Amino acid sequence: MQLRTLLTLVVGLIGTVVFVIVALVFQNNLNIYQAETSEHAVRVRAQALGSFLTRTLYEEWRQLEASAAEFSRADLPALRERLDALAGNPDKISWMGVASPEGRILASTGGLLEGQSVAERPWFQQGLAGPFAGDVHEAVLLARLLQNDTSEPLRFVDFSAPIIGVDGQVMGVLGAHVNWRWVRNVAAEAARQLELDAFVVNREGTVILATAPIDEASAALPSFEAARRGVTSNFTETWGDGTAHHSFTVPNLTYADMPPFGWALVARLGERALDLSGQSFQRQMWAAGAVLWFAVLVIFALVAGILIRPLRRLSAALLAQSSGEPTAYIREHRRTAESQVLSEALARFQASGPGGDSGSSG
C-alpha cells in the first residue's frame, strides 16, 4: 500500500470519527434548542389566541355596557329601532333586549320575547347588580323563535348591564345573546392563522369549543387536567390519534375588567409543523458537512501526493542504485527534511557507485 493511500485512509478514519462525534453533539444541542423553541412557540401563540378571543368578546361587552349607560325610558318604537341598530349582524348578536326592573321585556330586536318575563334568567339577575358576562348555554326561551339552519342547537354567551337613571336607580337591564357559532368561528379563524388547535374548557371541565376533533382519551391528558385545575403548564403529549403535540394551558381566559367566563384554553402545536424547518436545517447541515469532509479528504490526498512524490522518486532511485542499475541524476530536494536526507543519500550512492569510480579506474 502506498504511503499516500495509507495516510489518506488514516486521516479519513480519524476525521470520520471526529465528524460523527461533533455531529452527535450538534444534534443533541439542536434537539434541546428545538424543544425550547417549540415550548416558546406554543406558549406565545396560545397566549395570543386567548388574548385575541377575549379581547373580541370584551369589545362587545364594553359596547353593551356603554349602550346601557345611554339608555333611558323612550317610546317603544324608538327603543326597538335603537336595539336593532346596536345588534347589527344577527349572526353575531342573535338577540338584544331591555327588561324592566321586574324582569319583563320592554323592547327587543325583532320584537321577540316582548312582554315575557326573564326574571329567572341569570343574565337579568346578574345584570341588576352590575355588568355581567355569562358562560355559554343553550337557548331556552328563544329556541323556537330564532331560525336555526343547522341541526346543532343554538347556544349563546350572555352579556348584560344595568340601565341607571339620573337618580341613580336601576331602570332596567340591557341584555344581549352573542351567537356561540360566531365565537367559535372567530376562535377557529385565529387558530388557523396561528397554526394551532384550540380547545376551551369551562368550569365543569367540559370542552365547549374545539377547532379540531377530540376524543375522550385526549380530553383526559395532563394539559386538560391542568386547565381544569387552573394551572399554567407546558406539555409534550401524545394525543388520542397517536400524534405528538406541544401543548400549553392558559388557565383563565379574560380581558381587562370583563367578568370572567370561567374558561381555560388548551392549545396544541403539532411537532411535525414545528420540525419541518428543523428537519430541513438538519438535512442541509448533514449534506454540507459531508460535502465539506469529502472536499477536505480529496484536498489532503492531493497535497499528500505532491509532498510524497519526491520521496517516491528518491526511493525508487535509491533502490535502482543499490541494484546496480544506472540512474539519472535527480536534483536535490529540500521540500522536507526526509526528502533532503534521501536526496543526499542518493547523491552519495551515485558518487560512490560504478559511475562514480569509473574516473579513477582509468
Secondary structure, DSSP 8 states (H G I E B T S, - for coil): --HHHHHHHHHHHHHHHHHHHHHHHHHHHHHHHHHHHHHHHHHHHHHHHHHHHHHHHHHHHHHHHHHHHH-----HHHHHHHHHHHH--TTTEEEEEEE-TTSBEEEEGGGTTTT-B-TTSHHHHHHHHS-EEEEEEE-SSSTTTS---SSS--EEEEEEEEEE-TTS-EEEEEEEEEEHHHHHHHHHHHHHHHT-EEEEE-TTS-EEEESS---HHHHTSHHHHHHHHT--EEEEEE-TTS-EEEEEEE-----TTS-----EEEEEEEHHHHHHHHHHHHHHHHHHHHHHHHHHHHHHHHHHHHHHHHHHHHHHHHHHHHTT----------SSHHHHHHHHHHHHHHHHSHHHHHHHH-
